[in-house]
Amino acid sequence: MRKIIILQLCFIQSCCFAQNGIVYYKQPDHSSASISINKAALKEDMAFWLSVMEESHVNLYHFISREKLKNLQDSVLNSLPDGITHQQALFAMGTLAGSLNEGHIYLPSSPMVDSLYANHSVRLPFSISNISDGRFIVASDWSKQQQLEKGDTIISISGVTSKELYNRYSKFFGGLDAWKEQLVGAYIRKLLFIDGFNSPYSIKAIRSNNDTVSFTADGLNKSQVDSLNKVLAGQQSVRTSPYTFGILDANIAHIQFNSMDGSEAFGQFLDSSFAIIKEKNCIGLIVDLRKNGGGDSKLGEQLINYISSKPYRMSGGMKWKVSSHYKAFLDMVKADQQFYRQKANGEMFEAENPATRKPSNNQYTFKGKVAVLIGANTFSSANMLADAIKEYQLATLFGEPTGECGNDFGEVFSFMLPNTHIIARASSKMFIRASGNESDFSPTRPDVEVKNTMQDNKRKKDSVLETAVNWLLTK
């Protein structure tokens, strides 16, 4: 199972830390949050971080060489004063994590910084849905000034352009640009707090009518944040359906596939949906994966049984690095995994590259044209599905490149650094894309590339879907 979830936290990106699940955890003294850190202590933590990463990772230097990483570490340390704040230490470790350019390893967490953020910060009163062309796209405006609407774009905050802010913060996040844009957007309030931005905020923005506006917005204090979080929590409790079925105009079947959870229920859904498709003699089928963050890859195989009869494989294999650190993680979460525990540290467990196979016989297999929609939010097992479809031409892909490489590192665990108590992330497994090419770190690209513009979004027009429909209607 592989799954990525982007936490769309509107105000608090802090975590509730507990010993369970964090290797080398020890309870931090939050009263020392304002005390500076000795540079030598941070250097020790950097060395410890690197040793854990090297001993756990399948291919740590797939993007940056060890020499360049060490030079970066020296450069970061040299740029810091002797007395380092917890915020500076967090950004320093984030720079190293982001330099690996891996989607699952990004800005670490700090219980000290999160305590300050949760209890003492006044925060930017906007949520950002995404970043496009260096502009922050507004999802919501909670300021008392109420100057912006959904879809408006912020182009500077307190005299710093949004493009400069993105370039400053994106170095803390690895992976493809689409993934970085989403993470910077989701973390922007916390990033600004760590970076020393304070309320009130001077905002420059462009509205939907292309008017440029400048105004001052007051930040939100803790009581306002707590009240708003209760409202947002209630809204988030309404869960989006993992998959839905409908018939569009011109007798085109449409499956919205949002989550790869629940194999048995999904099988029943497919049976009933494709029975209707067969009964109505639909002229085409659209499967939308643009909101699918992954889950159980078996659901992808189930879907293929209904849309293709061509031989395929979902992946080119898997590699898993054996280390004392991941064994310690297994102990903490009380996982068995005896086959892993019995191997010596430093060994590489490799799953054989599976041969291609034909989909299972199915009375409802659709014989017509199939369009699959993908985009920046197509992650993990959904990306694996899209990659298999592209590699073996099981359907035609429309939209934008996925937000993740076809070769993906996963099986992530968290561990604490001894001096700063920063909680970092490491991955121990590599999933190989369907082609078997371990050096190809590109995303899954659509056969027909089309993107919804900001104007499309404001008019609630879906150009990707419309393009797929027009393709299905052609002979």
ChimeraX attribute file (.defattr): number of C-alpha atoms within 10 A of each C-alpha:
attribute: neighborCount
match mode: 1-to-1
recipient: residues
	/A:1	13
	/A:2	20
	/A:3	20
	/A:4	19
	/A:5	12
	/A:6	11
	/A:7	11
	/A:8	17
	/A:9	15
	/A:10	22
	/A:11	25
	/A:12	17
	/A:13	19
	/A:14	18
	/A:15	12
	/A:16	8
	/A:17	14
	/A:18	10
	/A:19	12
	/A:20	12
	/A:21	18
	/A:22	20
	/A:23	23
	/A:24	17
	/A:25	19
	/A:26	13
	/A:27	10
	/A:28	16
	/A:29	10
	/A:30	14
	/A:31	9
	/A:32	11
	/A:33	19
	/A:34	13
	/A:35	12
	/A:36	16
	/A:37	20
	/A:38	15
	/A:39	17
	/A:40	13
	/A:41	14
	/A:42	21
	/A:43	15
	/A:44	15
	/A:45	21
	/A:46	19
	/A:47	15
	/A:48	14
	/A:49	22
	/A:50	18
	/A:51	11
	/A:52	18
	/A:53	21
	/A:54	18
	/A:55	20
	/A:56	25
	/A:57	24
	/A:58	23
	/A:59	16
	/A:60	21
	/A:61	16
	/A:62	14
	/A:63	12
	/A:64	12
	/A:65	12
	/A:66	14
	/A:67	10
	/A:68	12
	/A:69	17
	/A:70	15
	/A:71	12
	/A:72	15
	/A:73	18
	/A:74	12
	/A:75	11
	/A:76	16
	/A:77	19
	/A:78	11
	/A:79	9
	/A:80	14
	/A:81	12
	/A:82	13
	/A:83	13
	/A:84	18
	/A:85	18
	/A:86	23
	/A:87	21
	/A:88	18
	/A:89	23
	/A:90	25
	/A:91	21
	/A:92	21
	/A:93	24
	/A:94	23
	/A:95	23
	/A:96	24
	/A:97	27
	/A:98	23
	/A:99	21
	/A:100	22
	/A:101	22
	/A:102	22
	/A:103	22
	/A:104	21
	/A:105	24
	/A:106	27
	/A:107	27
	/A:108	22
	/A:109	23
	/A:110	25
	/A:111	22
	/A:112	21
	/A:113	23
	/A:114	22
	/A:115	17
	/A:116	18
	/A:117	21
	/A:118	19
	/A:119	11
	/A:120	11
	/A:121	20
	/A:122	21
	/A:123	26
	/A:124	27
	/A:125	24
	/A:126	24
	/A:127	23
	/A:128	26
	/A:129	21
	/A:130	22
	/A:131	23
	/A:132	15
	/A:133	9
	/A:134	19
	/A:135	22
	/A:136	29
	/A:137	25
	/A:138	21
	/A:139	17
	/A:140	18
	/A:141	19
	/A:142	19
	/A:143	16
	/A:144	11
	/A:145	12
	/A:146	12
	/A:147	17
	/A:148	21
	/A:149	14
	/A:150	17
	/A:151	21
	/A:152	24
	/A:153	27
	/A:154	26
	/A:155	22
	/A:156	21
	/A:157	20
	/A:158	15
	/A:159	11
	/A:160	13
	/A:161	18
	/A:162	22
	/A:163	18
	/A:164	14
	/A:165	20
	/A:166	19
	/A:167	13
	/A:168	12
	/A:169	25
	/A:170	23
	/A:171	21
	/A:172	26
	/A:173	28
	/A:174	23
	/A:175	23
	/A:176	20
	/A:177	15
	/A:178	19
	/A:179	22
	/A:180	25
	/A:181	23
	/A:182	23
	/A:183	25
	/A:184	26
	/A:185	23
	/A:186	23
	/A:187	22
	/A:188	24
	/A:189	26
	/A:190	23
	/A:191	20
	/A:192	16
	/A:193	19
	/A:194	19
	/A:195	13
	/A:196	9
	/A:197	17
	/A:198	16
	/A:199	18
	/A:200	16
	/A:201	19
	/A:202	16
	/A:203	19
	/A:204	20
	/A:205	24
	/A:206	18
	/A:207	16
	/A:208	16
	/A:209	7
	/A:210	10
	/A:211	8
	/A:212	13
	/A:213	13
	/A:214	15
	/A:215	11
	/A:216	16
	/A:217	22
	/A:218	18
	/A:219	21
	/A:220	22
	/A:221	17
	/A:222	17
	/A:223	10
	/A:224	13
	/A:225	20
	/A:226	15
	/A:227	10
	/A:228	15
	/A:229	16
	/A:230	11
	/A:231	11
	/A:232	14
	/A:233	11
	/A:234	9
	/A:235	10
	/A:236	11
	/A:237	8
	/A:238	8
	/A:239	7
	/A:240	10
	/A:241	10
	/A:242	15
	/A:243	18
	/A:244	14
	/A:245	18
	/A:246	13
	/A:247	16
	/A:248	14
	/A:249	7
	/A:250	12
	/A:251	16
	/A:252	20
	/A:253	23
	/A:254	21
	/A:255	18
	/A:256	19
	/A:257	22
	/A:258	20
	/A:259	21
	/A:260	24
	/A:261	18
	/A:262	13
	/A:263	15
	/A:264	9
	/A:265	10
	/A:266	17
	/A:267	14
	/A:268	10
	/A:269	15
	/A:270	20
	/A:271	16
	/A:272	13
	/A:273	19
	/A:274	21
	/A:275	16
	/A:276	17
	/A:277	24
	/A:278	15
	/A:279	10
	/A:280	13
	/A:281	14
	/A:282	19
	/A:283	18
	/A:284	23
	/A:285	27
	/A:286	25
	/A:287	21
	/A:288	24
	/A:289	28
	/A:290	22
	/A:291	19
	/A:292	27
	/A:293	24
	/A:294	27
	/A:295	21
	/A:296	18
	/A:297	21
	/A:298	17
	/A:299	22
	/A:300	23
	/A:301	17
	/A:302	16
	/A:303	18
	/A:304	23
	/A:305	20
	/A:306	20
	/A:307	22
	/A:308	24
	/A:309	18
	/A:310	14
	/A:311	13
	/A:312	22
	/A:313	24
	/A:314	27
	/A:315	22
	/A:316	21
	/A:317	20
	/A:318	20
	/A:319	19
	/A:320	22
	/A:321	24
	/A:322	24
	/A:323	23
	/A:324	15
	/A:325	21
	/A:326	26
	/A:327	17
	/A:328	17
	/A:329	20
	/A:330	18
	/A:331	15
	/A:332	15
	/A:333	12
	/A:334	11
	/A:335	10
	/A:336	11
	/A:337	11
	/A:338	8
	/A:339	8
	/A:340	19
	/A:341	16
	/A:342	9
	/A:343	14
	/A:344	12
	/A:345	17
	/A:346	15
	/A:347	14
	/A:348	18
	/A:349	16
	/A:350	13
	/A:351	12
	/A:352	10
	/A:353	14
	/A:354	15
	/A:355	12
	/A:356	15
	/A:357	12
	/A:358	13
	/A:359	20
	/A:360	14
	/A:361	11
	/A:362	13
	/A:363	12
	/A:364	19
	/A:365	21
	/A:366	22
	/A:367	14
	/A:368	14
	/A:369	18
	/A:370	23
	/A:371	23
	/A:372	25
	/A:373	25
	/A:374	29
	/A:375	28
	/A:376	24
	/A:377	25
	/A:378	28
	/A:379	30
	/A:380	31
	/A:381	25
	/A:382	31
	/A:383	35
	/A:384	29
	/A:385	29
	/A:386	30
	/A:387	27
	/A:388	26
	/A:389	23
	/A:390	20
	/A:391	17
	/A:392	16
	/A:393	15
	/A:394	21
	/A:395	23
	/A:396	19
	/A:397	28
	/A:398	25
	/A:399	26
	/A:400	25
	/A:401	25
	/A:402	28
	/A:403	28
	/A:404	28
	/A:405	25
	/A:406	30
	/A:407	28
	/A:408	23
	/A:409	27
	/A:410	24
	/A:411	16
	/A:412	16
	/A:413	18
	/A:414	19
	/A:415	23
	/A:416	23
	/A:417	21
	/A:418	18
	/A:419	16
	/A:420	22
	/A:421	22
	/A:422	22
	/A:423	23
	/A:424	25
	/A:425	20
	/A:426	26
	/A:427	23
	/A:428	25
	/A:429	23
	/A:430	21
	/A:431	23
	/A:432	25
	/A:433	28
	/A:434	27
	/A:435	19
	/A:436	17
	/A:437	12
	/A:438	17
	/A:439	10
	/A:440	13
	/A:441	18
	/A:442	15
	/A:443	22
	/A:444	28
	/A:445	21
	/A:446	21
	/A:447	17
	/A:448	16
	/A:449	15
	/A:450	18
	/A:451	15
	/A:452	15
	/A:453	13
	/A:454	16
	/A:455	11
	/A:456	12
	/A:457	13
	/A:458	12
	/A:459	9
	/A:460	10
	/A:461	14
	/A:462	13
	/A:463	16
	/A:464	20
	/A:465	20
	/A:466	11
	/A:467	17
	/A:468	23
	/A:469	19
	/A:470	9
	/A:471	17
	/A:472	19
	/A:473	14
	/A:474	6
	/A:475	4
